[in-house]
Amino acid sequence: MRTTLSLDDDVSATLLRIRQTRKMSLKTIINEALRRGLQQLIASKPRRRLYRTPSVSLGRCLIGNLDDISEALATAEGESFR
């Protein structure tokens, strides 16, 4: 199949560098790169294992009622808060 490709400058420079070092045709290099890239695109990615945060017992609540902010602060910071 014949087609025309418009390559970015960085891709073109990399292709030319590979062509000079491997002494291969541009067609061969592009076909090899496309095969490898397409295989990576269609390959299934490994599923990441979900991380579960371990639960920890914090003990009983030291404050009688958490709805009363004034009481909670007085307990946490001492009676000087009031």
N, CA, C and O of each residue as an XYZ file, in Angstrom:
328
protein
N       0.851     -1.178      0.000
C       0.000      0.000      0.000
C       0.892      1.235      0.000
O       1.882      1.302      0.729
N       0.540      2.172     -0.796
C       1.267      3.441     -0.844
C       0.464      4.492     -0.093
O      -0.761      4.565     -0.199
N       1.189      5.303      0.667
C       0.531      6.397      1.371
C       1.553      7.498      1.600
O       2.757      7.273      1.477
N       1.077      8.674      1.927
C       1.951      9.801      2.227
C       1.845     10.099      3.705
O       0.748     10.208      4.254
N       3.004     10.230      4.350
C       3.032     10.546      5.779
C       3.591     11.940      5.984
O       4.559     12.331      5.331
N       2.990     12.681      6.880
C       3.541     13.965      7.314
C       4.105     13.741      8.707
O       3.359     13.506      9.657
N       5.421     13.816      8.823
C       6.086     13.522     10.081
C       6.481     14.807     10.801
O       6.848     15.801     10.175
N       6.399     14.766     12.103
C       6.908     15.874     12.906
C       8.424     15.886     12.801
O       9.042     14.871     12.479
N       9.019     17.048     13.078
C      10.468     17.187     12.934
C      11.245     16.223     13.823
O      12.249     15.652     13.399
N      10.775     16.043     15.063
C      11.509     15.161     15.981
C      11.436     13.702     15.524
O      12.402     12.953     15.667
N      10.284     13.303     14.976
C      10.134     11.930     14.482
C      11.023     11.719     13.260
O      11.669     10.680     13.125
N      11.051     12.696     12.388
C      11.879     12.611     11.188
C      13.360     12.519     11.544
O      14.095     11.733     10.946
N      13.797     13.312     12.507
C      15.198     13.281     12.930
C      15.559     11.927     13.533
O      16.642     11.400     13.279
N      14.661     11.371     14.324
C      14.909     10.054     14.915
C      14.981      8.988     13.843
O      15.852      8.119     13.889
N      14.081      9.043     12.882
C      14.101      8.070     11.780
C      15.406      8.149     10.983
O      15.978      7.119     10.625
N      15.871      9.357     10.709
C      17.112      9.506      9.959
C      18.306      8.982     10.752
O      19.214      8.374     10.185
N      18.303      9.220     12.063
C      19.387      8.734     12.911
C      19.413      7.199     12.923
O      20.478      6.589     12.821
N      18.238      6.588     13.046
C      18.153      5.120     13.034
C      18.577      4.583     11.671
O      19.263      3.564     11.583
N      18.168      5.267     10.621
C      18.503      4.837      9.255
C      20.020      4.830      9.040
O      20.559      3.931      8.396
N      20.696      5.836      9.585
C      22.151      5.915      9.420
C      22.869      4.852     10.237
O      23.850      4.268      9.775
N      22.381      4.595     11.464
C      23.083      3.632     12.319
C      22.806      2.187     11.911
O      23.693      1.342     12.024
N      21.621      1.891     11.449
C      21.270      0.502     11.097
C      21.469      0.176      9.626
O      21.410     -0.989      9.233
N      21.703      1.191      8.815
C      21.881      0.983      7.363
C      20.689      0.238      6.758
O      20.854     -0.734      6.021
N      19.483      0.716      7.087
C      18.247      0.115      6.581
C      17.491      1.157      5.769
O      17.748      2.355      5.886
N      16.562      0.694      4.950
C      15.748      1.626      4.176
C      14.710      2.283      5.087
O      14.321      1.744      6.123
N      14.283      3.458      4.660
C      13.273      4.192      5.430
C      11.983      3.386      5.530
O      11.331      3.378      6.574
N      11.616      2.708      4.447
C      10.410      1.889      4.430
C      10.489      0.788      5.493
O       9.518      0.550      6.211
N      11.631      0.122      5.594
C      11.798     -0.963      6.563
C      11.709     -0.445      7.992
O      11.063     -1.058      8.841
N      12.350      0.671      8.251
C      12.348      1.248      9.601
C      10.938      1.670     10.005
O      10.501      1.384     11.119
N      10.231      2.344      9.112
C       8.872      2.806      9.433
C       7.934      1.623      9.640
O       7.121      1.632     10.565
N       8.037      0.605      8.788
C       7.191     -0.582      8.965
C       7.474     -1.272     10.297
O       6.544     -1.690     10.986
N       8.748     -1.396     10.663
C       9.093     -2.020     11.941
C       8.558     -1.198     13.119
O       8.012     -1.749     14.075
N       8.720      0.104     13.036
C       8.238      0.970     14.116
C       6.716      0.909     14.236
O       6.183      0.871     15.345
N       6.022      0.898     13.115
C       4.559      0.809     13.142
C       4.096     -0.536     13.694
O       3.144     -0.590     14.472
N       4.759     -1.620     13.299
C       4.382     -2.940     13.831
C       4.513     -2.975     15.352
O       3.608     -3.414     16.062
N       5.667     -2.498     15.832
C       5.886     -2.503     17.289
C       4.877     -1.610     18.008
O       4.322     -1.993     19.038
N       4.646     -0.433     17.465
C       3.703      0.488     18.091
C       2.281     -0.038     18.082
O       1.561      0.094     19.071
N       1.874     -0.632     16.975
C       0.519     -1.181     16.887
C       0.337     -2.359     17.830
O      -0.733     -2.523     18.417
N       1.377     -3.187     17.984
C       1.292     -4.308     18.923
C       1.117     -3.802     20.353
O       0.359     -4.384     21.130
N       1.805     -2.736     20.699
C       1.650     -2.165     22.036
C       0.261     -1.569     22.227
O      -0.301     -1.648     23.319
N      -0.297     -0.975     21.180
C      -1.636     -0.385     21.278
C      -2.720     -1.437     21.490
O      -3.673     -1.212     22.236
N      -2.570     -2.592     20.826
C      -3.623     -3.603     20.945
C      -3.379     -4.574     22.096
O      -4.275     -5.332     22.468
N      -2.172     -4.557     22.662
C      -1.874     -5.461     23.781
C      -2.686     -5.038     24.999
O      -2.860     -3.849     25.266
N      -3.174     -6.021     25.723
C      -3.942     -5.698     26.926
C      -2.980     -5.267     28.027
O      -1.941     -5.889     28.249
N      -3.343     -4.217     28.691
C      -2.512     -3.702     29.769
C      -2.800     -4.500     31.036
O      -3.950     -4.853     31.300
N      -1.770     -4.784     31.812
C      -2.017     -5.531     33.056
C      -2.864     -4.706     34.014
O      -2.650     -3.506     34.185
N      -3.815     -5.365     34.624
C      -4.696     -4.670     35.560
C      -3.934     -4.371     36.838
O      -3.201     -5.213     37.357
N      -4.119     -3.175     37.328
C      -3.473     -2.795     38.570
C      -4.266     -3.355     39.741
O      -5.496     -3.321     39.755
N      -3.539     -3.866     40.715
C      -4.192     -4.382     41.898
C      -4.686     -3.220     42.741
O      -3.948     -2.266     42.989
N      -5.921     -3.298     43.177
C      -6.474     -2.243     44.001
C      -5.792     -2.229     45.357
O      -5.534     -3.276     45.951
N      -5.505     -1.031     45.834
C      -4.926     -0.897     47.160
C      -6.054     -0.636     48.142
O      -6.898      0.234     47.923
N      -6.058     -1.381     49.198
C      -7.066     -1.190     50.238
C      -6.370     -0.673     51.486
O      -5.400     -1.261     51.965
N      -6.879      0.426     51.998
C      -6.323      1.004     53.210
C      -6.738      0.147     54.393
O      -7.925     -0.108     54.598
N      -5.754     -0.300     55.173
C      -6.125     -1.146     56.312
C      -6.870     -0.321     57.364
O      -6.557      0.847     57.594
N      -7.848     -0.947     57.986
C      -8.605     -0.261     59.020
C      -7.905     -0.432     60.364
O      -7.239     -1.437     60.615
N      -8.071      0.566     61.213
C      -7.428      0.570     62.521
C      -8.466      0.991     63.550
O      -9.232      1.927     63.318
N      -8.491      0.311     64.672
C      -9.404      0.694     65.743
C      -8.802      1.864     66.505
O      -7.673      1.779     66.989
N      -9.541      2.938     66.611
C      -9.073      4.121     67.331
C      -9.562      4.140     68.775
O      -9.292      5.087     69.514
N     -10.260      3.125     69.163
C     -10.765      3.066     70.534
C     -12.072      3.832     70.661
O     -12.659      4.276     69.675
N     -12.497      3.967     71.876
C     -13.782      4.654     72.079
C     -13.592      6.161     71.987
O     -12.479      6.666     72.135
N     -14.660      6.858     71.747
C     -14.644      8.309     71.638
C     -14.461      8.912     73.030
O     -15.191      8.559     73.956
N     -13.499      9.811     73.185
C     -13.207     10.414     74.483
C     -14.107     11.607     74.790
O     -14.135     12.093     75.921
N     -14.824     12.066     73.808
C     -15.720     13.207     73.981
C     -17.147     12.686     73.975
O     -17.505     11.853     73.142
N     -17.937     13.158     74.874
C     -19.306     12.681     74.987
C     -20.143     12.964     73.758
O     -20.890     12.093     73.313
N     -20.040     14.172     73.191
C     -20.888     14.550     72.083
C     -20.056     15.350     71.083
O     -19.572     16.433     71.410
N     -19.887     14.832     69.879
C     -19.111     15.530     68.853
C     -19.897     16.655     68.200
O     -19.324     17.445     67.450
N     -21.192     16.746     68.467
C     -22.003     17.808     67.881
C     -21.729     19.149     68.556
O     -21.979     20.199     67.963
N     -21.228     19.129     69.767
C     -20.955     20.360     70.509
C     -19.476     20.719     70.324
O     -18.608     20.169     71.003
N     -19.197     21.649     69.397
C     -17.822     22.043     69.091
C     -17.130     22.637     70.305
O     -15.951     22.370     70.536
N     -17.829     23.419     71.063
C     -17.238     24.048     72.243
C     -16.738     22.990     73.229
O     -15.647     23.125     73.782
N     -17.523     21.949     73.447
C     -17.124     20.878     74.359
C     -15.931     20.106     73.792
O     -15.020     19.739     74.535
N     -15.931     19.859     72.482
C     -14.838     19.129     71.854
C     -13.536     19.917     71.961
O     -12.492     19.336     72.257
N     -13.578     21.237     71.724
C     -12.376     22.057     71.841
C     -11.905     22.168     73.278
O     -10.703     22.150     73.543
N     -12.826     22.280     74.192
C     -12.466     22.353     75.607
C     -11.780     21.063     76.046
O     -10.836     21.111     76.835
N     -12.225     19.934     75.561
C     -11.604     18.660     75.903
C     -10.227     18.543     75.259
O      -9.280     18.083     75.898
N     -10.110     18.960     73.993
C      -8.850     18.828     73.268
C      -7.793     19.824     73.747
O      -6.619     19.474     73.863
N      -8.206     21.054     74.024
C      -7.246     22.098     74.352
C      -7.238     22.478     75.825
O      -6.452     23.324     76.250
N      -8.075     21.879     76.567
C      -8.137     22.187     77.990
C      -9.203     23.239     78.264
O      -9.741     23.845     77.337
N      -9.499     23.449     79.513
C     -10.572     24.388     79.889
C     -10.180     25.834     79.623
O     -11.049     26.705     79.624
N      -8.890     26.121     79.393
C      -8.472     27.507     79.139
C      -9.038     28.032     77.812
O      -9.035     29.237     77.561
N      -9.521     27.113     76.970
C     -10.111     27.520     75.713
C     -11.334     28.406     75.924
O     -11.543     29.377     75.197
N     -12.135     28.063     76.922
C     -13.391     28.786     77.149
C     -13.137     30.106     77.703
O     -14.077     30.859     77.960
